[in-house]
Amino acid sequence: MYHYDPEQALTELSEEHTLPNPVKLRDTVFRIHPQGKVAVDINHNLQAYFKEWNTAAARARSILEALIKN
């Protein structure tokens, strides 16, 4: 997602099954400049994405730490 192109990011998501870093996703939103209700909806979804990303990262960290200790 280093290119900030939402179409390319969607292709990468479909092909590689990797989630974009939330900061890069936010930067992509800033570069596109959505307006009105679309901007509000995107912001709401982006905030949820940040929260879920952090939760997933914490769970992954916990799993990896358990594997290291094993």
Secondary structure in CASP SS format (residue, H / E / C, confidence):
PFRMAT SS
TARGET T0000
AUTHOR 0000-0000-0000
METHOD secondary structure of the structure
MODEL  1
M C 1.00
Y C 1.00
H C 1.00
Y C 1.00
D C 1.00
P H 1.00
E H 1.00
Q H 1.00
A H 1.00
L H 1.00
T H 1.00
E H 1.00
L H 1.00
S H 1.00
E H 1.00
E H 1.00
H C 1.00
T C 1.00
L C 1.00
P C 1.00
N C 1.00
P H 1.00
V H 1.00
K H 1.00
L H 1.00
R H 1.00
D H 1.00
T H 1.00
V H 1.00
F H 1.00
R H 1.00
I H 1.00
H C 1.00
P C 1.00
Q C 1.00
G H 1.00
K H 1.00
V H 1.00
A H 1.00
V H 1.00
D H 1.00
I H 1.00
N H 1.00
H H 1.00
N H 1.00
L H 1.00
Q H 1.00
A H 1.00
Y H 1.00
F H 1.00
K H 1.00
E H 1.00
W H 1.00
N H 1.00
T H 1.00
A H 1.00
A H 1.00
A H 1.00
R H 1.00
A H 1.00
R H 1.00
S H 1.00
I H 1.00
L H 1.00
E H 1.00
A H 1.00
L H 1.00
I H 1.00
K H 1.00
N C 1.00
END
